[in-house]
Amino acid sequence: MQTPLIIITGPTAVGKTDLSIDIAKNINADIISADSMQIYKYMDIGSAKIKKEEMKGIKHYLVDEVEPDYEFSVSEFQKRAKNYIKKIREENKNVIVTGGTGLYLNSLIYDMDFAKSNANNELRDLLNKELEENGIDYMYEKLKSLDIDSANRMHKNNTKRVIRAIEVCLSGKKMNDFSKDLSINKDYKPIIIVLNRERENLYKRINLRVDKMIQCGLIGEVKNLLNMNYTKDMISMQGIGYKEIIKYLEGEYTLEEAIEIIKRDSRRYAKRQLTWFRRYKQAIWFNLDDYNDYEILKNDIIKHIQKVL
């Protein structure tokens, strides 16, 4: 018996949060977050994390789950999410997964067995020895020569990820190949809903969100994280919004430059997300700008979900 998995996704700032909560209330569901930044404690403003009062009594999982110095991975997301799915179903509730981190969604939609792609220990030992002898700059350049896409997605000082990515490449597979030619996970029945807006409106919302983050105290949040000894080299601190404010605090950017770069990189991220979601052939897309009435939009999505449930 397949477990229905309602996935509500879309680009950053499209409006996933409110809709997912209102839909959850209507179909007796709890929510699992598939957002790679909201997983971290203390990183609230820059991740546009949902506040307790905004949850309207709906249980949320995988929000505020780990400390910012914890190296959270896709395989760990998959493991924790599966446990929460089981828990929610045991309580006779539906499961909504909402967020825009594509690899997290893939780990549930597709049959991705991370144990099968686990370490080639001998190769890893050789790579770690090479790291000791030549340093991380050398190893990062090596990764770039093997898989430029993976290299661009990670910070060069994240030695663990760099070594892992090289290991995967030398084993005959690039990191991004894991999302290709995969079969659907037979444990789940994914109901994928992608929310979108006209590009001009989406970009306007992204720019306004960044301005609001600054007004709400993003600079103070980053200062607080640095005062708690969370450093700029950590995966969490490489998130859009955090790394730019750190560079502002270090004097590399003016505040105006930092804000513009956050806006630009957020827009680029949204564009990449949309390209990713188009790979989901079974997804149903809803253009929010086609609706003047929020209730009609919400009811149309609920009707689609109930047809498939």
Steps between C-alpha positions, in 0.01 A plus 500: 500500500658826386502799734361813330759778514364847423792712380440875478802665348601798291770767480610712794248771605219360282264454797532135605475550877149646538347269240653186648367588847149579377492180294632298797210630714250389235634147446615408854872509422828577671786669315858387442731779387727433201703818541876470542526821707196476727647180641746714702429659837560875549487563122151647488500825305734404216315172441153664515420238762141456602418637847318291759191723487488470120469121518133531607531186713634284216795285606819572305794262482860560391489865604754607767630145500879542526769748609662713226832314533335165420586367154151408387483286185239382250528144635434629852198696378367185333547292815337752733217583257413131457479458878271803528281377212455170685419684826243729331328209325481306827300796633258454205597830342602594147854615424590823324862558404565863418816684401717574204817294551495274195738231624297462820184448295678255268610291799131426572355495148764268356656176612827652619686248712789694650640183657566364151705805408695488823869536540763325305723505810822429317443782252394736780818425694708581191311825447543603864873429471507713184321775694761488779783525249357764264237698695136583436564751217661223296215256574233758418666567162504125443125484565443792261681308226280195565160656573474879477128498598567325831797726571283810446243371749739466793749709693857394436576486874237234552763229468262214580267586212784573258663162569163322477423665165841404355447145627164481325648633175791254506251220565348583162209722599460873546313630805212639292461169318332357810180680401499360146344176377364415843187297562217637712516399865243219527434576868336831417236633264627853424242769427721783377367855486727773369404860578622768264448866410573720200874565505469877554271451800715224645814713476316794658398277792859376539635858510235606754576196715870591512416859598274365775777269626732799539227701676425207733861474615695265273826683576445453874414132446827442313699688767337284766593180314862615468503590872383143570817381320325379187749575223466607137640168374209295636245367249219686677683834480545457124126550450384793285459800728746382761823489300434845347431664837820341636691659211334833583604465866855418388509812282506320167158639395311815583155431644342609168723257308420215740125560466515514119705178486253323731215608272686399183607160635149432637354571155757270339420232757128528419580454131703184574220367721246537220730315260528221759123473558433471127664157518204377707285376213216398734478845663197726473588869472295786644577856389398712797471810282212333312288523816342816637337307783720313749212275611440380143872423461508312828186302416630411153816355653303312767268357232802374305649341812173332600459357148834322534486405870 
